[in-house]
Amino acid sequence: MALTGRVIRVLVVDDSAVARSYIISGLSARTRIEVVGYAINAADAQRKVQELRPDVMTLDVEMPDMSGIDLLKKMLPVYQVPVILVSSLNLRVFDALGAGAVDFVRKPDGSQSKDEFITTLSQKIVVAAYAKVRPSAPARAAQTVVTPGAVPLLGPKLTLDQAVIGLGASTGGTEATLEVMKRLPADIPPMVIVQHMPVGFTKMYAERLDRLCAMEVREAVDGDELHRGLALVAPADFQCRVVRIGNRYRVSCKPGDKVSGHRPSVDVLFQSMADSVKGKMAGVIMTGMGHDGSDGLLAMRKAGAYTIGQDKESSVVYGMPMVAFDIGAVQIQASCENIAGVLLRYLKSL
């Protein structure tokens, strides 16, 4: 996806005058961004969106009169403006993403400078300007926990005991990945997931998946052994790899340079699987801007893996899966709702 150099018109929504001030001043200094207005609460935001028609809106999750989540549920079915959440370390971010927000950034809390925050926010605004907004359907608004027996088990099979699944996603990926995971059984072969996410949020995201899906899901710790029924989410700011020790597989989570612009990087995970996994393996690449994961997925396919890419229609940002498809890394494309079925058909054929 080629990004043009057009100026992106932004509406800033935050009830804190201090936060509004540094967000507006920081974004206004960026050549590709024009702050066209601000709102101090949800009611003000609804009026300003109609009046100003911004390309992107930044939104505080916690506001006194109406939460950002309730605002999204009310606004997005009518005005489908891409929304970037600006939040402290807060589990409600994932509810807001489920309500249709495109992405999120963590408010400065001492772990990063305001300059770093503005740089990250600016980059996400540029991506969001080209994103597809998917308001949450009323039927999906109240997410339910998937009980272990809800999805039929794959059952005992030696080939499945030795299989490994890798999944990578970025912008729009938190909800797309959930759409896949909640359709998989409790005895799924081990999975390792890379989702581009700020420090602190990967643990909360893993806990959310664990609550909503049949298999066990947790944030990966260096040295964790892979086994059936376990999905590990790569921790933010570490490179995560699958390593083989004897006939067993573990994850390595170590500090390291960014690869393809990210840490953790989908390319790093997928390349490690291509190098280390001797049994059957599958790779899934989902919504996100850029090319992270495409080279690694191609290496997996050349090593004999079954590879799946999210299709354009269901991707919030058809970047990573598009590049992977274009270079021949993807064997089959499917919507985020259908990827689980495609993966299960492959696993049942082993």
VEXPAPA-913511 format. One line per field, with one value per residue (C-alpha): residue number from 1; residue in three letters; x, y, z. Coordinates in Angstrom, 1 decimal. Example, Ala and Ser with C-alpha at 12.3 -4.5 7.8 and 13.67 -1.06 7.14 Angstrom:
% VEXPAPA-913511
seq c(1,2)
type c(ALA,SER)
c1 c(12.3,13.7)
c2 c(-4.5,-1.1)
c3 c(7.8,7.1)
% end
This chain:
% VEXPAPA-913511
seq c(1,2,3,4,5,6,7,8,9,10,11,12,13,14,15,16,17,18,19,20,21,22,23,24,25,26,27,28,29,30,31,32,33,34,35,36,37,38,39,40,41,42,43,44,45,46,47,48,49,50,51,52,53,54,55,56,57,58,59,60,61,62,63,64,65,66,67,68,69,70,71,72,73,74,75,76,77,78,79,80,81,82,83,84,85,86,87,88,89,90,91,92,93,94,95,96,97,98,99,100,101,102,103,104,105,106,107,108,109,110,111,112,113,114,115,116,117,118,119,120,121,122,123,124,125,126,127,128,129,130,131,132,133,134,135,136,137,138,139,140,141,142,143,144,145,146,147,148,149,150,151,152,153,154,155,156,157,158,159,160,161,162,163,164,165,166,167,168,169,170,171,172,173,174,175,176,177,178,179,180,181,182,183,184,185,186,187,188,189,190,191,192,193,194,195,196,197,198,199,200,201,202,203,204,205,206,207,208,209,210,211,212,213,214,215,216,217,218,219,220,221,222,223,224,225,226,227,228,229,230,231,232,233,234,235,236,237,238,239,240,241,242,243,244,245,246,247,248,249,250,251,252,253,254,255,256,257,258,259,260,261,262,263,264,265,266,267,268,269,270,271,272,273,274,275,276,277,278,279,280,281,282,283,284,285,286,287,288,289,290,291,292,293,294,295,296,297,298,299,300,301,302,303,304,305,306,307,308,309,310,311,312,313,314,315,316,317,318,319,320,321,322,323,324,325,326,327,328,329,330,331,332,333,334,335,336,337,338,339,340,341,342,343,344,345,346,347,348,349,350)
type c(MET,ALA,LEU,THR,GLY,ARG,VAL,ILE,ARG,VAL,LEU,VAL,VAL,ASP,ASP,SER,ALA,VAL,ALA,ARG,SER,TYR,ILE,ILE,SER,GLY,LEU,SER,ALA,ARG,THR,ARG,ILE,GLU,VAL,VAL,GLY,TYR,ALA,ILE,ASN,ALA,ALA,ASP,ALA,GLN,ARG,LYS,VAL,GLN,GLU,LEU,ARG,PRO,ASP,VAL,MET,THR,LEU,ASP,VAL,GLU,MET,PRO,ASP,MET,SER,GLY,ILE,ASP,LEU,LEU,LYS,LYS,MET,LEU,PRO,VAL,TYR,GLN,VAL,PRO,VAL,ILE,LEU,VAL,SER,SER,LEU,ASN,LEU,ARG,VAL,PHE,ASP,ALA,LEU,GLY,ALA,GLY,ALA,VAL,ASP,PHE,VAL,ARG,LYS,PRO,ASP,GLY,SER,GLN,SER,LYS,ASP,GLU,PHE,ILE,THR,THR,LEU,SER,GLN,LYS,ILE,VAL,VAL,ALA,ALA,TYR,ALA,LYS,VAL,ARG,PRO,SER,ALA,PRO,ALA,ARG,ALA,ALA,GLN,THR,VAL,VAL,THR,PRO,GLY,ALA,VAL,PRO,LEU,LEU,GLY,PRO,LYS,LEU,THR,LEU,ASP,GLN,ALA,VAL,ILE,GLY,LEU,GLY,ALA,SER,THR,GLY,GLY,THR,GLU,ALA,THR,LEU,GLU,VAL,MET,LYS,ARG,LEU,PRO,ALA,ASP,ILE,PRO,PRO,MET,VAL,ILE,VAL,GLN,HIS,MET,PRO,VAL,GLY,PHE,THR,LYS,MET,TYR,ALA,GLU,ARG,LEU,ASP,ARG,LEU,CYS,ALA,MET,GLU,VAL,ARG,GLU,ALA,VAL,ASP,GLY,ASP,GLU,LEU,HIS,ARG,GLY,LEU,ALA,LEU,VAL,ALA,PRO,ALA,ASP,PHE,GLN,CYS,ARG,VAL,VAL,ARG,ILE,GLY,ASN,ARG,TYR,ARG,VAL,SER,CYS,LYS,PRO,GLY,ASP,LYS,VAL,SER,GLY,HIS,ARG,PRO,SER,VAL,ASP,VAL,LEU,PHE,GLN,SER,MET,ALA,ASP,SER,VAL,LYS,GLY,LYS,MET,ALA,GLY,VAL,ILE,MET,THR,GLY,MET,GLY,HIS,ASP,GLY,SER,ASP,GLY,LEU,LEU,ALA,MET,ARG,LYS,ALA,GLY,ALA,TYR,THR,ILE,GLY,GLN,ASP,LYS,GLU,SER,SER,VAL,VAL,TYR,GLY,MET,PRO,MET,VAL,ALA,PHE,ASP,ILE,GLY,ALA,VAL,GLN,ILE,GLN,ALA,SER,CYS,GLU,ASN,ILE,ALA,GLY,VAL,LEU,LEU,ARG,TYR,LEU,LYS,SER,LEU)
c1 c(0.0,1.6,1.1,0.7,2.0,-1.4,-1.9,-3.9,-6.6,-6.8,-9.3,-7.9,-10.3,-9.1,-10.6,-7.2,-6.1,-2.4,-2.7,-4.5,-1.9,1.1,-0.7,-1.8,1.5,3.4,1.2,1.1,4.9,4.6,4.5,1.9,-0.5,-2.9,-4.8,-8.2,-9.7,-10.1,-12.9,-13.0,-15.6,-17.6,-20.6,-18.2,-16.4,-19.6,-20.4,-16.8,-16.7,-19.8,-18.6,-14.9,-15.0,-11.4,-9.4,-8.4,-9.4,-7.3,-9.3,-8.8,-10.3,-11.4,-13.6,-16.0,-19.3,-19.1,-16.3,-14.3,-15.8,-19.4,-18.5,-17.1,-20.2,-22.4,-20.3,-18.7,-21.8,-22.6,-19.2,-16.6,-13.5,-10.4,-9.7,-6.3,-6.7,-4.4,-4.4,-2.6,-1.9,-5.6,-7.4,-10.3,-8.2,-9.0,-12.7,-12.3,-10.4,-13.3,-15.7,-13.9,-10.8,-7.9,-4.9,-3.6,-0.6,0.4,0.4,3.8,4.3,8.0,8.9,9.1,9.6,6.9,8.9,8.9,5.1,4.4,6.6,4.7,1.3,2.2,3.2,0.0,-2.1,-0.5,-1.3,-4.8,-5.6,-5.6,-7.2,-10.6,-12.9,-14.9,-17.5,-18.4,-21.6,-24.3,-24.3,-20.6,-20.7,-20.8,-18.0,-18.4,-15.9,-15.4,-15.6,-13.1,-15.7,-17.3,-14.9,-14.4,-11.0,-8.4,-7.6,-4.3,-2.0,1.8,2.1,0.1,2.2,5.3,3.5,4.0,1.9,3.1,0.9,1.9,-0.2,0.0,-2.6,-6.1,-4.6,-5.8,-9.4,-8.5,-6.3,-9.1,-11.5,-9.0,-8.2,-11.7,-12.5,-9.7,-9.9,-8.4,-5.9,-4.5,-0.8,1.4,1.1,3.4,1.9,3.6,1.3,3.0,2.1,3.5,5.3,2.9,0.0,1.1,0.6,-2.9,-3.7,-2.6,-4.8,-7.7,-7.2,-6.9,-10.3,-12.0,-10.5,-10.5,-6.7,-4.3,-2.9,-0.2,2.7,5.8,8.8,12.2,12.6,8.9,8.4,5.8,3.1,-0.4,-3.1,-0.7,-0.5,2.3,2.2,5.6,6.4,6.8,10.3,11.8,12.6,10.9,12.1,11.3,14.3,14.7,16.3,16.4,12.9,11.3,10.6,11.0,10.8,13.7,12.7,15.8,16.6,17.8,17.7,14.5,14.0,11.7,11.1,9.7,10.6,9.1,9.3,7.1,10.0,12.2,9.6,8.8,12.5,13.3,10.5,11.8,15.2,14.3,10.9,11.4,7.8,4.8,4.3,1.9,2.3,-0.5,0.1,-2.7,-3.6,-0.9,1.0,4.4,6.2,7.1,6.6,6.7,10.3,10.0,6.8,8.4,11.3,8.6,6.9,10.2,10.8,7.5,5.1,1.5,1.0,-2.2,-2.7,-5.6,-7.5,-7.9,-11.6,-11.3,-8.0,-8.0,-4.8,-3.9,-0.2,1.7,-0.5,-0.4,3.4,3.6,1.1,2.8,6.2,4.7,4.8,1.1,-0.5,-4.1,-5.9,-9.0,-11.0,-10.1,-13.4,-12.4,-8.7,-9.4,-11.4,-8.6,-6.0,-8.1,-8.6,-4.9,-4.2,-6.9,-5.2,-1.9)
c2 c(0.0,3.3,6.2,9.6,12.8,14.4,16.3,14.4,16.3,15.3,15.9,15.6,14.4,14.4,15.8,16.8,20.3,19.3,16.2,18.1,20.8,18.6,16.4,19.4,21.1,17.9,16.9,20.5,20.4,17.4,18.4,15.8,16.5,19.3,19.5,20.9,21.0,19.5,18.2,18.1,15.3,12.8,15.1,17.7,15.1,14.0,17.6,18.3,15.1,16.2,19.7,19.2,15.8,14.9,12.2,10.7,11.2,10.7,9.6,9.3,6.0,7.4,10.5,11.7,12.1,9.2,6.7,6.5,3.0,4.2,7.1,4.6,2.4,5.4,7.3,4.8,3.3,6.8,8.5,5.9,8.0,6.1,6.4,6.1,5.6,7.5,5.6,4.8,1.1,0.1,-3.1,-1.1,-0.3,-3.7,-3.1,0.1,-1.8,-4.2,-1.3,-0.2,1.8,1.2,1.3,2.8,4.4,4.5,7.9,9.1,7.7,8.0,4.9,7.0,10.7,13.0,13.2,9.5,9.4,12.1,10.3,7.0,8.7,10.6,7.3,5.6,8.6,8.3,4.6,5.1,7.6,4.7,2.1,0.5,1.2,-1.8,-0.8,-3.6,-5.4,-5.3,-9.1,-9.1,-6.2,-8.5,-11.0,-14.3,-16.8,-19.9,-23.0,-25.8,-28.0,-25.4,-26.2,-29.9,-31.2,-32.4,-35.4,-37.3,-37.5,-37.6,-35.2,-32.6,-33.1,-32.0,-29.2,-25.5,-22.5,-18.9,-15.9,-12.3,-9.1,-5.3,-2.5,-4.0,-7.3,-7.5,-8.1,-10.0,-12.4,-12.9,-13.8,-16.6,-17.8,-18.1,-20.6,-22.9,-25.9,-26.4,-28.9,-26.8,-27.4,-24.8,-21.3,-18.3,-14.9,-11.6,-8.6,-5.2,-3.5,-1.1,-2.4,-3.5,-4.3,-7.7,-9.3,-7.9,-8.9,-12.5,-12.5,-11.3,-14.0,-16.6,-15.5,-15.5,-18.6,-22.3,-22.9,-21.5,-18.2,-16.2,-13.8,-15.7,-16.0,-16.8,-20.6,-21.5,-25.0,-25.3,-27.9,-28.6,-26.4,-23.4,-20.1,-17.7,-13.9,-12.4,-9.8,-6.2,-4.9,-8.4,-10.5,-13.8,-17.0,-20.7,-22.8,-26.6,-28.5,-32.2,-33.1,-30.3,-26.6,-23.6,-19.8,-17.5,-14.0,-11.7,-8.0,-7.1,-4.7,-3.9,-6.0,-4.8,-1.8,-3.8,-5.5,-8.1,-8.7,-11.2,-11.8,-12.9,-15.4,-16.8,-17.1,-18.9,-21.4,-21.9,-22.7,-24.7,-26.5,-30.0,-31.2,-29.7,-26.0,-23.3,-19.5,-16.9,-13.3,-10.8,-7.1,-4.4,-1.7,-2.4,-5.6,-7.3,-11.0,-11.3,-12.5,-14.8,-16.3,-17.0,-18.8,-20.9,-21.8,-22.8,-24.9,-26.8,-24.8,-24.2,-20.4,-18.3,-14.6,-12.4,-11.1,-7.5,-7.3,-8.2,-6.4,-3.1,-2.3,-4.6,-4.1,-7.0,-9.7,-8.0,-7.9,-11.5,-12.5,-10.5,-12.2,-15.7,-16.3,-17.0,-20.2,-19.3,-16.1,-16.0,-13.5,-13.3,-15.1,-18.0,-18.4,-20.7,-23.0,-23.1,-23.8,-26.6,-28.3,-28.3,-29.7,-32.4,-33.5,-34.3)
c3 c(0.0,-1.1,1.2,-0.6,0.9,1.5,4.7,7.3,9.2,12.9,15.7,19.2,21.9,25.5,28.7,30.1,29.1,29.7,27.5,24.8,24.8,24.3,21.8,19.7,19.8,19.0,16.1,14.7,14.3,11.9,8.2,7.2,10.0,10.5,13.8,12.7,16.2,19.6,21.8,25.6,26.0,24.1,23.4,22.1,20.0,18.3,17.3,16.1,14.0,12.1,11.7,10.9,9.1,10.2,8.5,11.9,15.5,18.6,21.6,25.3,26.6,30.0,30.0,32.6,30.8,28.3,27.9,24.7,24.2,24.4,22.1,19.5,19.6,19.1,16.5,14.2,12.7,11.5,11.0,10.1,11.0,11.9,15.6,17.5,21.2,23.5,26.8,30.0,30.7,30.8,29.9,28.5,25.5,24.1,24.6,22.6,19.8,19.8,19.4,16.2,17.0,14.6,16.9,20.2,21.8,25.4,27.2,28.5,32.0,32.5,30.4,27.3,26.5,25.1,21.9,21.5,22.2,19.6,17.0,17.6,17.6,14.3,12.6,13.7,12.5,9.0,8.9,10.3,7.6,5.1,7.4,6.9,9.9,11.0,13.6,16.0,15.2,17.9,18.0,18.8,21.3,24.3,23.8,25.5,26.8,24.6,26.7,26.1,24.6,22.2,19.4,18.6,19.6,17.1,19.2,19.7,16.7,16.7,13.7,15.6,18.7,16.7,14.8,15.5,14.3,14.0,13.7,13.0,13.0,13.4,12.9,13.4,14.5,18.1,17.1,13.9,15.9,18.4,15.5,14.6,18.1,19.4,16.6,17.4,19.8,23.2,21.9,19.1,18.3,20.0,18.7,18.9,18.2,17.4,17.7,17.4,20.7,23.4,26.5,29.2,26.9,25.6,29.0,29.2,25.7,26.4,29.5,27.4,24.8,27.6,28.9,25.5,23.9,24.5,24.7,27.3,26.3,28.1,27.5,26.5,29.0,27.7,27.8,27.8,26.3,23.5,23.9,22.5,23.9,24.5,22.7,23.6,22.9,22.2,24.9,23.7,23.2,22.9,19.8,20.0,18.3,18.3,19.1,19.0,21.8,21.1,20.0,21.9,21.1,23.3,22.8,23.1,24.1,24.1,23.7,20.2,17.3,15.6,12.4,9.7,12.0,14.9,18.2,18.3,14.6,12.7,10.4,13.3,14.5,11.1,10.1,13.3,12.6,9.1,10.6,13.6,13.2,11.8,12.0,10.3,10.7,9.6,9.3,9.4,8.4,9.2,8.9,9.3,7.6,6.1,5.2,8.5,8.2,4.4,4.1,7.1,5.8,2.4,4.2,6.0,2.8,1.2,4.3,3.7,5.9,5.1,4.8,5.1,4.5,5.6,2.6,1.6,2.3,6.0,6.7,8.5,6.7,3.8,3.9,5.5,4.0,0.6,0.5,1.6,-1.1,-3.8,-3.2,-3.2,0.5,0.9,-0.3,0.5,1.4,3.7,5.9,9.6,10.2,7.9,8.6,11.6,9.3,6.7,9.3,10.9,7.5,7.1,10.6,10.2,6.9,8.6)
% end
